[in-house]
Amino acid sequence: MSENKLVLKSINDLLGSKFYIPSYQRGYRWKNQQVKALLNDIWDFRNSNPKTDEFYCLQPVVVTKTENIDGNPWELIDGQQRLTTIYIILSYFNKRLAEDSKGPIFSLEYATRENSKSFLLDIKKEDKDENIDYYFIYEAFETIKTWFSDKINFIGNFESVLLNNTKVIWYEVDDESTNTIDIFTRINDGKIPLTNAELVKALFLQKDNFETKHDLKQLQIASEWDQIEKKLQNNSFWYFIYSSKNEIKYENRIEYIFDLMYDKKKDNEDYFTFNKFQNSFKESITNNKGKLNIDSLWLNVKKYFLTLEEWYNNRDLYHLIGFLIEYNTDINTLKKASDTQTKLLFKKHLKDLVKLKLANIQLEELDYGSSNKEIKMVLLLFNIQTIISTVEADMRFPFDKYKSQNWDIEHINSQADRTINPVDRKSWALDLVEFYTGINGYSDTLVNTLTLKEIQLEKIETLLTDTKDICKKLIKILDADKVSDELFQSVYDHIINLHSVKDFVDNDNISNLALLDEETNRGYGNAMFFIKRKKIIENDKQGIFVPICTKNVFLKYYTKHSDNNLNWTQNDANDYLETMKEVLKNYLTKKV
């Protein structure tokens, strides 16, 4: 159980402290751009006109107490580069002042540099070449001096913001049986990055929150925390609540719940969420006359998560909310509606929100290229609503597979005027040979003493004359070291003439579009209907995810009368569009 202490400290709180940088750490190595980045961040924060209780939060400073060093300074396990840079900034401010006007600074001492403390007190050019650490410290000092050269009149204001409105996350490691080298190595290897989630966990589980060392409340919170993390590792649940469009990526998924609780935005500072939790802890102590109400704080986390879990477990809510989240509906807006409405009204509210997403959509007006965002949204909803309507099957749309795989809108019947990249010609030819012969794998793999290539060649001899001629030309493409334009074009034209459908008019309309994965559509993008159909059926047989409406399209499930499985006809497209209208009629409010 964690015994570590975690608090926020302003730079002003650190003044007068003593820090010791042990030999296992490398020396100071910040370069010009890193120093300027810190200065610019604080300057930007200053220019945002912060309120007195607002602050800019720096990365964590990890320390432990020392007893075997004179003066018992803090051993600085992590945060050395930032703390040294802040020291140099304060040193620059002092260097401009008379001796009796200089402000206090914390002290830094490097184990590997005997005179580092005195050098930091008086940074001089003539001493910078004494060692590599001094060189970087001097260069940082010069960078700071140059940066302030056009801001001399604002130094006082900047210093006030640095001291009072700039804080570090002070992470004090218990020194009992602590291996500080191991902690330093693990932090810098990225194995225990001090993310918001790690810091919030330390905040909840630190021993000062509980009456006894092994308080059952502490064990309960730790156990429930683990249960939440485990449920979030279920991709089915995770991708239901997490949009593929989310620009914030999470190594630790529980952090997403915390970010949702405090409505974190992409441009908020790194430790925004931890800061919010820290403030909540302070408010709890204030509101409870100096005593922290850890139960209430943890209950807020549990309630938020349980709401999401309740949505996930309800089949209708799962589908409607899953769709809305994928299309940028704010989860907190949904949660507020859920908290204040009956389940029946909340479900109606969700349907109304879906209607708003489709409010300006007329299916016949959607064309590939100009309306791709709307088309993909409609196709996703078409799949979801098809599943919702199939109550008896108890199916669920797999948001995890849809979001983690590369599913996008593609033509059902490929456009005949699209060219095929020369590097893709053999893949295109191989698909066709496998289709005509029914034998996969034109290669040298032995099967019953014959190669697959030989088996296919034998099979070709049994085909009808026209198909046989096509296959022989395709074999030439497969066997050629380099496929000439002339050879390829002759085969391509032959096949297009054989399989094209003359009455198919509107190739870019949604009636000729479906969700296809990258592998099925292939890089050359011109796989014909019957080739895509073959792949869809093969994938479905192997249990590979295929959106239900995509499978139905290629099985011609929506076609009322069909005797042709080789091509996608205008008749097929019309029936497909009419089915889409029927399934989505409760959401399509725009009149023709």
N, C-alpha and C positions, 0 to 999 in steps of 0.2 A: 504494500500500500504506500502511496506517495506521501512523503513527509516534507516535501519541498514547499517553499514559500513563494508566492507569486503576487506582486503588487505593481502598480504604476508609480514611477518616480519621475518628477521633473528634473531637469538638469540642475536647477537650483538646489534640489534635495541632495545632489551628489557632491556639492561643493564642500570641501573639507575632508572628504573621504580619501582613503589611501588604497591604491590598487597595485597589485603585484602581478606582472605578466611572466608566467613560468617558462622554463627553457624548452618545453615540448612544443611551444607555439613558434611559428615563424615570426619574423619581425614585421615592422610597419611597412606596407607595400601599396598603399593607395596611390593611384596616379591622378594626374590633372583632371580627367573627366569624372572620376568618382568623387573627388573633392567638390568640384563645381556642381555635380548633381545634388549633393547634400545641401549646399548653399542655395541652389535654385529652388529646391523643394521647400525649404524653410521660408525663403523669400516669397514664393507663390502663396504659401499659407498665410504669411503676414499680409499680403495684398488682398487676401480674401476677407479682410476685416473681421477676424475671429472674435467671438464673444469671450468674455473673461473665463468661462468654464470650458471653452473648446481648446483642443490641443492637437499638435502634430505628433504622431507616434512613430518612434524609431524601432528598429529591429530589437530583439531581446538582448539583454546583457545577462549572461549566466555567470554567477559567482559562487564561491564557497568561502567559509571562514577559514583563516589560517591561525595556527597557534605556535608554529615553530619558526616564525619569522619575526624579527624585531618590529614592534609596533603593531603586530597583528593586522596587516592590511588584508583587503579582500583579494583572494586569488581570482583572477579574471579568466574564466574558462572559455567564454565566447563573447564577442563584441569588442574585441581589442581595437580593430581598425576604426570603428565608429567613434569609440570613446577617445582614442588618440586624436582623431580629427577635430572633435569638439574641443579637446584641450588646446589644440593649436589655434583654433578660432579665438578662444578666450585669451590665449597668450598674445595674439595679435591685438586684441582690444586693449589689453594691459600695457603693451609696449608703446601705445600712443599717449599714455597718461603719465602724469607725474607720480612719483613713488608713493606718496600718501593717498593717491586717488585710485590706485589699482585695486581691483576686486579679487576676492579669493578664488582659487581654482583647486580642484581635487588634485592629488598627486599620482603620478604614474612612474613605475620603475620596472625596467626590463631585466630579467634574471641574467640574460646573456650580454647585457651592456652595462658595465659597472658604473659608468658616469651618465647613464641615460637620464636620470632625474635632474641633474644639473644642466644638461644640454637642453632639455625641454623647458627649463626655467629661463634660459637665455639662448634662443636659437640664432646661431651666427653662421654666416657663409663660410668663414675660414675653418669651421669645424665639420662641415658637411661631408668631406671626403674621408673622414676618419673611419667610417664603416657604412655599409649599405643602408642600414636603418636610418642613420642621420641624414643621408642623402635624400631619402624619400620624405623624411620629416621636413627638411629644409625646403624641398620642392613644393610640398603642400602649403607651407607657410607663404611662399612666394605667390602661389596660385590664389590663396585667400587675400593677400595684399592687393593683387591685381584685380580680383573680382570686386573688391570694395572701392577701387579707385574712383569710380563714378557714382558711388553711393555714400560718400563721406557724411553727408548731412542726415543719413538714415541709420547710421551705426547704432545710436542709442536705442532707437525703436527696434531694430533687428535684435540687439542684445537682449532686450526685454522679452521678446517673443522666444528667443532661444532658451533663456533661463526659466521662464515661467509657463510658456505654452508649448514647449517641446518636452516630450516625456519618453522614457525608455520603459520597456517591459522588464522589470527587475525579477529575475528568476534565480532564487537563492536555493542552491542544492544542499541538502542535509550533509554535513561533513562527517557523519558517523559511517565508517566503513565505505567511504566514497572513493572510487578510483577516478580522479579528475582527468587523467590521460585518456581513460576509456570513454568518458563522457565527451571530451573534446573530439576524439576520433569519430565517435558515432554521429555527433552533430555535423561535423564537416564532411562525413561520408554521405550525408543525406539520409541516414537510416532513421534518425529521430528528428526530422525537421520540426522546428518549433512553429507549427501551423496554428491557426486560430483554434482548431479542434484540440490540439495537444494542450494549448494554454488554458482553454476553457475547462478541459478535464482537470488540469492541475488546480484551477480555481475552485471547482466543486469539491475536490477530494482532499484539499489540504487539511491538515489535522486540526487547525484552529477553528474550523467550522463545526467541530463536534465536541461533545462533552468529555468523552474518554478516548483513549488511544485506539481502541478497537470497537468503536461505536457501530451498532448494527445498521444505523442509517447510512454510514459511510459504505458499508458492505453492500447495502441494498442499492445505493446509487451506482456503485461500480458494476454490480450485476446487471442492472437495468440498462446502463450505458452499453454494456457488451451485447445485450439482446437487441438493442436498436441498431447497433453497427452491423450485427449479423443479418438482420432483416434487410438492411440497405444493400448488403452484398448480393442479394437476390436480384439479378438483372431485370427480371419481370417487374418487380416493384420499382427499382431504381429508374428505369427508362419510362415508366408510367409518369413519374413526377418530374423527370429531368428532360428538358427540351434539347433536341439535337442542335438547336440554334443558340444554346446558351454559350456565351463567350468565356465564362469562368469554368475552368476544369478543376476537378476535385480528386486529389489523391486519397483523401479521407472523406468518405461520403457523408458522415454525420455533420461535417462542417456546412454542408449545403442546407441542412435543417436549421442550423444556427443563423446562417445568412438570411434564410427566409424569415425567421422570427424577427430579425431587425432590418429586413428589407434592404440588404446590401446591394449596391449598384456596382457596375464594372469599374467606374472611375473613383470609387471610394478607396481610401488608403488601405494598405495590406492588413493592418490589424484593427480595422473598423469594428468587426464583430466582437472581438475580444474586449475592445474598449467599451462597447455597449453592455456586455455582461458585467464588466468591472463596475460600471456606473449603477447597474441594477443591484449589485451586491452592496454598494455604498448606500443606495436609497433604502434597501431593506434594513440596514443597520440603523439608519436615521429614523425610519418609520416605526421601528420596533424598539425605540429607546435604547439604542446601543447594542442590541442583540440581533445577530443574523438569523433570518428565517430561511434556513437552507431547504426545508420541505417545500415551501411555497415556490421558491426559485426553480427547484427541480421539477415540480409539478407542472410549471409552465412549459418546460421542454417536453414532458411526457404528453401533455394535452395536445400540443401542436402535432407531435408525431402520430398520436392515436387518431387524430382527424384524418390525416393522410392515409393511414392504414384502413380506416373505415371506408373511405372512398375506394380504395383498391379492392376491398372485399365485396363491394356492391357492384354487380356486373354492369348495370346501366351507367352508374356514376363513373366507373372505371373507363368506359368507352367515351362518354361525353367529355369528361374532364381530361382524359388522355389526349383527345383531339384538340381541345381548347389550349392546353398547356403547350402542345407542339406548335400551335399558331399564336404564341405570344400573349396568351391571357395570363394576367398576374395571379399567382397562386394565392397571395394574401387577399386579393379582391374576392376570389372564390371562397376563401375561408370565412371572411366576414359574412358573406351571404349564407354560407352553411351554418354559421353560428346563430343566425337570427331568423332562420326560416325553418318550417317543417320540411321533412324529406320530400314530400310531394311538391311543395312550392319550390324547393331548391332544384329539383329535377326539371321542373317547368322553366325555371330561370336559366338553367344550363342550355336547354333547347333554344330558348330565346337568344342566348349569346351565340349559339351556332348559327342561327338564322341571320344574325347581324354580320357574321363572317361572310355569308353568301348573299348578302342583301343586294348587291349590285351585279350579280352574276346571272347571265343568260347562257345556257350551255351551248347553244348554236353559235354564239359569238366568240367562243374561246378557240384560239388558234395557237398552234405550236410556235414558240419563239416570242410572240408578243404577250402571251397570257400564261407563261409557264408556272408562275407562282400560284395563280388561281386554279390552273388545271391540276397541279399536284395536290392542292388542298381538296378539290372536288373528288379526285380519285381516291384519296385517303378516306374521306368521309363516306364515299360509296362503299368501300370495303368494310368500314366500321358499321355502317347502318345495315348492311347485308347481314353481318354477324348478329347485331342486336335483334334483328327481325327473326333470326333462327333460334328461338328460345329453347326449343327441344334439344338442340345439339349441344347446348351449354359450352359453346366455343368462346374463346377470347381472342381479340386481335393482339398479336405479339409485338407490342411496341418496342421491345428490346431487340428483336430481330430486324424490324423495319428500320430502326434508328442506327443500329450498329453495322448493318449491311448497306451497300450502296444501291438503294432502290430509288429510281427516278423515272420520269415520264419518257416513254419512247414510242415510236411508231409500231403499231401492230403489223401493218403491211408497209414494208420499207419503200422509201421513195426510189423510183427507178433511175432518177437523174443524178443520184449521189455517186460519186466516184469512190473507189476502194483504194486505199493507200497500198503501194507496191509491197510493203512489208507485211501486209495482212492478206495477200492474195492466196497464199498456200493454206492459211487457216480457213479461208472462205471455201476453197476447193475441197479441203478435207471434210468439212461439214456436209457438203453435197454428196461426196462419194459415200460417206457413211449413211446418209439418208437413202440413196438409191439402192445400195447393196444391203442395208440393214445390218452391216458388220462394222463395229467400232474399232479403230486403232490401226490405221495404215502404217505399219512399222515392221521391224524385223523380229518381233517377239514370237517365239515358237509356240505353236498350238497344234498338238497331234502331228508333230514332225513337219508341218507346213507353216510358213509364216502367214501372219494376218494379211500381208500384202498379196501373197499367192492365193489365199482364200478369196480375197476380194476380186482379184483378177478372174478367178474361176466363176465367181458369182456374176460378174459383168457379162460374161458370155451367154448367160441365160436370160438377160433382159431383152426387152423389146428394142427394135433397131434404133429408134430415135434416142432412147435413154442410153443404149449401149454406146452410141456415137458420142454423146455428151460425156459419159464416164471415161471414155478413152482420152478425150481431150483434157479432162480434169486430171487424169493420171499423168499426162504430159506436164501439166503445171506442177504437180507434186514432185515429179522426178527432175525437173529442170533446176540447174544451179541458179539461174537467173530467169525470172518469168518476163518474157518480152511483152511490150504493150500490145503488139499485134496478136500474139497467142492468147493473152488474157481477154482482150476485147472480143475476139471471135467466140470464145466460150461464154463469156458474159452475155453477149447479145443473143446467143442461141438459147440460153436458159431464161433470160428475160422474156423473150418471145414465147417460150413454151409455157411460162407460169404467170405472166402478167395478166391482170384483169382489166379489160378495156373499159368497162363501165364504171370503174372506181374513179371518182372525180375529186372529192375534197380530201386530199391526203393529209393535210395539217389540222383538220378538225378534230375535236375531242373524241368523235366517233371512231377515230383511227388511232387512239392513244390509250396506253395502259401503263401500269407500274411494272418496270422490268429491272432486274439486277444487271450489273455491269457484265458479269460473266455470260449471261444468256444473250444479251444484246451484242456482246463482243466488241472489241475495239474498232473493227471496221464498220460496224453500225449498219451494214446493209444485208444482214442475214434475212432471208425471205421468210414469209409467214410459216411455211411448212417446216423450215429448219428451227425457228423459234418454238413452234408447237412441239416438235420432237424433244427439244431440250426441257421445256416446261414439264412435259409428261415424265421424262426421265428423272428430273429433280423431285417431282411429287412422289414417284415410286420409291425414291431413296430417302424420303422423309425430310428433304430440304425445304425450307420455308418458301412458299409461293403465295402471295396475297390471293385470297379466295376469288376475287373478281378477275384477277389476271388469269388464274387457272380456268375460270368459267369462260372467259373470252376465247382462249385457245382451244378449248373443248367445244366451242360454239354452243354453249349452254343457253345463250340469250337469243340465238337464231331460231326463228319459228319454223322455217323450212329450209333445209340444206342437204345437198348431196355432193358437196365439194369441200373436202378438208385440206386441200392443197393451197387454197387462196382465201383471202379476206375480201369479200365482195361488198358492193354498195348496199346490198340487201342485209348482209351481216351487220354492217356499220349502222344502218338505220334502226335495226332491232336492238342493237346494243345501246344506242342513244335513248331510245324509248324506254328501255328498262332502267337506265340511269335516272331518267326523269321521274319514273314511277317510284323508285326507291327513295329518291331525295325530295319528293314533292312537298313534304312538310317543312323543308328548309329553303326551298327555292321560291322566294317571294316576288322576284322581279317578273312583271307581266310582259308577254310578247308584244 
